[in-house]
Amino acid sequence: MIDVLQTFTRETFHVYGYDRDEQSENIRFHRPGQQAFLEHLASARGVIATAGFTLISEALFLRKPYLAMPMAGQFEQELNAWQLQQAGLGIAAAQPTSESIGNFFYRIAEVEARLVAYPNDDGESIKHKLAELVADNGRVAMEFRQHREGS
């Protein structure tokens, strides 16, 4: 993937996950760090990553176009990437090729236009659902667990 990213010389990439802190041409490698990562995510033109739920959710919240490349054999990631593309809120690609990344850059404006309409309630709906789930000392979860276990 790094070799492919280096061919997009007009772009600057902030890369996490290689446990390095250095610059190589148009790629800036970063060691793990939540604050720096969040700052880069918030200021990014788009996100190119695997198709994990959490990062996709964060990118959607921030209305960032997303190129989702699911990890092979990970059904959840395959479904996440497919759903993201079906909704028009991102692009799915099996491999980080020049074509898939070039297509992503070509379609960023299209995805951005769709993301404008993406509902963003600042987490209020999830807070409401969590409050519902933990009400009465987690009664709903306990009932489900008891039903599942047959007791």
Phi, psi and omega in degrees: 000321181300317179301320180292314180300325181295339179283344179266073190292342178278353182251153172245131182245134173256117187246130176244153175107001178253003179051044177227157175227088183200167178251136176221103183055242183265016182241130177248114179273140180230140170286160179303138178186116188299314184297311180297319180299314180296323177295317178294320179298315182295328183261000183290149173284331179190174182235133174239115185197179173295180188252041177289146185302315187297310182293322176299316180299317179296318180295318178298316178303320180273359180058049179256128174303144189227128170258107184263122178241094184297145175292134182304133177082359179264098185303318180302314181292322177300315180292319179301313181297316181297314181295321178300315180290318179302323181281352181074017183259006180182182181237142176250141177212141181284326185224151176278080179259167175302322181292314183292320180287320176299318177299320178300311180297321179297326186259005181304314182298320178299315180292319178303319180298322178286325181293335179303323182273358181294126183295135180222104182255023180055030175083006183298319182293323179288325176297319178298315180296318178298318178299320178296318183290329182264357179301149179054044179058038177077030184308315182300314180295319179296318178297318178297314181298316179296320178296317181296321181277354177075022179250000000 
